[in-house]
Amino acid sequence: MPSHACIDPQDQYAQAEVLVTFETMADGVRLVSAHDTSDDDILPGLEDLQRRALESEILDDYRHPRTSGSPTGS
């Protein structure tokens, strides 16, 4: 399953990251987990808006890959 480092949607300063594991689907991505720096899965506690922000970040990076920080496959 691919994973991607995203900005932690719970970090008000946008300095922390979470490692998001996801599955690609025809209409986008399905988030599987989002592990913070303590290796806690924060995905179950995220609001819909925060989940959509993670999905959007992943999709944006797939459409416009950067030289570093692009999605990785496992």
Protein Blocks (a to p, Z undefined) as FASTA:
>chain_A
ZZdddddfklmnlpaccdddddddfklcadfbdcdfkopafklmpcfklmmmmmmmmmmm
mmmccfehpacdZZ
